[in-house]
Amino acid sequence: MTNDTLFGKIIRREIPATVVYEDDEVLGFKDIAPQAPVHVLFIPKNLYIPTLDDLKPDQAWIIGKLVLAAAEYARGEGFAQDGYRVVMNCREHAGQTVFHIHLHLLAGAQLGHFGTP
């Protein structure tokens, strides 16, 4: 399956992004439409999985890698003590706009309560 999404193009460096984290499996970059003072997206580099619902049991390890990358970034940037939020959206009704699984890290201010439609 070819990854011609915006995120696939970022992984291949075909379009620019402000990369703030990278290892062999995960890429983290600043969201272009931030919803908090810190808004970073973490994506798998070597797996193309359109939605969380498409994740197979043998691919579950990548979710742990995304979460650990976000936590490492939060500690490294010094806002882990104050707190941060991680979110994954699945499909349109949940707000997913790029169909390549990704984790949002939000921080840098007191975040509002979750769950308001």
Residue, then its C-alpha position, 0 to 999 in steps of 0.5 A: m500500500t502506497n502512502d501518498t498522504l501528507f504525512g507520507k510526503i513529510i516522511r520522505r521529505e518531499i514537503p517541509a515540516t518542523v521536525v522536533y523528534e526522530d528515531d528509526e521508527v517515529l517522526g515527531f513534528k509541529d502541527i501546522a494548525p496548533q490547538a495548544p502552545v505545544h502541539v506535536l504530531f508523532i507518526p510511524k515512519n515505516l508503517y502505513i496504517p490509515t486509521l487506528d481501526d486498521l491496526k492489526p494485532d502484530q502492529a500494536w507495538i507501534i502505538g507504544k513507540l508513539v506514546l514513548a516518543a511523546a513522553e520522551y519529548a515532553r520530558g526533554e522539553g521540560f513540560a512533563q511535570d506540568g502535564y500534557r495530553v496525548v490523543m489519537n483520532c479515528r476517522e472523520h467524526a473523531g476529527q481525523t483529517v490525515f489518514h496515516i495513524h498519528l498521535h497528538l501531543l498537546a501541552g504548554a497551557q492549562l488544557g480544557h476539559f475533554g469530551t465537549p461535542 
